[in-house]
Amino acid sequence: MSVSHIRDMRSEDAEAVSSMLSTSWLSTYKPVLGEAQAEPIARAMFSAEKQAEQAIDEDITTIVAECDEGSICGVAMTSLDEKGKAWIDQIHVAPKFFGTGLADDLMRAVFVKHIGLPSISLSFIRGNGRAQKFYERHGFSVVSEMPDWGFMKGIPSIVMTKILQRS
């Protein structure tokens, strides 16, 4: 199985995106958070309904990697905050694509989508060393640590930022 192309998400991708994100996120964060904590977070964050809403939200950009047979094998989601600052909300690949370079391809697609913006930031749950190494390899630097990860109180996170090329 290989990736046929990277494209913008369509509304009809919501179910497949939901499934892929849940699988990847749980594979990454069950060892960090434990199953009892990780499962409800994944359900809250990655429902098909939420993915369908985000697919039509003008402040959210979702890019998918489509495999040869048509399944979704990777997702990168970005958003703009109230100040117009870009954030990477998700970048995940199906576990069987870990280490294949697909996440690198998605990251490059994110950078292209955000040319002209001064920077892009992201946060992730502390303890995900693989993510931190990946982001550092792509030019992100740690700017802060937070006691909470988004709406998840008591889950420490790391915030990173990268200065983007202007053109």
N, C-alpha and C positions, 0 to 999 in steps of 0.2 A: 504494500500500500504506500502510495506517495501523495504528495500535495500537488493538486492540479493548478490552483491559483489562490491568490489572496484578493479579497474583494470586500466591499461594504456589506454589512449585514442587511438582510431584508426581513420584513415582519414575519414571513413564513419560516424563517430560521429559528424563531424563538424557542421552540421545544428542543431542537437539537443543540442550540447554544446553552440552554438551561442544563441539559444533561451533561454536556461536555464540561462546562464550568464546575458543576457540582462534583463530578468525578475527579477532575484535576485538583480542585481546591481541597477536597477531602483527602486525597492522596498526599498532598503537601502538608496540611495542617492537623490531621488526626494525630500524627506523632508529636506535634508541638503542643496541642491543646487537649488532647484526649478525645475519644469518640463522643462522650456525653456532652461536651461543650461544642465540638466542631459540627456535629450533625444539625442542631437547630440553627446555627449561624448559616450554614449552607442552604438550608430550606428557606430562610428569610431572605437571603441575598440573591438566590439564583432561580426563583420560580419562573416558569414559562411566561406567566402573566407579567412579571416584572421585566423580563427580557423583551417582551412585545412592546411594553410601554417605552422602554429605553430606545428601542429601534426607531421610534418616531419622534423622540425628543430632540429638538434642534440643538440643544447644548451638549448632547452626548454623541460621540462618534464611536461606532463599533465596527471593527474590521474582523473578518473571519477568514480562516484558512480552510479551504474546501479540499477534501481528499478526492482522488480519482473517481471513486465510486459515488461521490456526492455528499458524503457525511462531513460534518464539521469537526476538524481536528485541532483547531486553535482559535483563540479569541483574544483581541486586544480592545479594551474599552477606555476611552478618555472622556473627560468632561471639562467644562469651564466653570470656575466658581463665580461667585457674585462680583468679584473684582476683575474677571476676565482672564484669570490665571489658569493655565492648562494643568490637568492632573491625569495621570494614568491610574484608572480605577481597577482595571484587571488586565493581566496578561497571562494567559494560561494556554497550555497545550495538553492534548490527551496524553496520559502517562506513557503510552507506547511510543510517543514522539519525544520524550525527554531525551536531551542530548543529541538530537538530530540536526539542530540549527534552525528549526522551525520558529522557536521563540525569537531568535536573532532576526529572522525575516519579518516577523510581526513587529518587532521593535523598530526596524528600519522603516516599515510602512507607517508607524506612528510618527516618526520624525518627519517624514515627507508630508504627512497630513498637517503638521504644525509648523512648517516653514514660515518664517516671518514673526513668530511669537518669540519673546525674549528667552523663555525658559519653560521647562515642564517639570513637574514634581510628582512624587508618588509616596505612598506609605505602605508598610507591610508589617505583619506581626513579628515582633522580636523573637528570634529563635529560628527564623528561616534563613539560615546562612547561605543556602544555595541561591536564593533570590538576591541577597545582598551582593554576592560575588558576581552574579549575572548583571545586576544594575551597575556595579562599579566598572565592569568590563565595557559597558556602554556609556561611560563618562559621567555617571551620577555620583554625587558626593553626599554624605550624611550631613544634614543641616540641623537636625534635632531628634530627640527621643521624646515620646509622649506617653503619659500613663494610660491612655485609652486609645483604642483603634477605632476611629470613626464613632459609630453609635454603640460600640462594644466597650462598656465600662470595665475597667480593671484588666484589660488585655493590652499590655505595653506594645508600642509600635515605634518604628524607625521611619523618619521622614528624610527623603533624598531629593535633590534637585539637580538638573542638568541645564546648562546654558545651551541654547539652540543656535544653529547657524541662522543668520538673518536672510540669506537667499541661496 
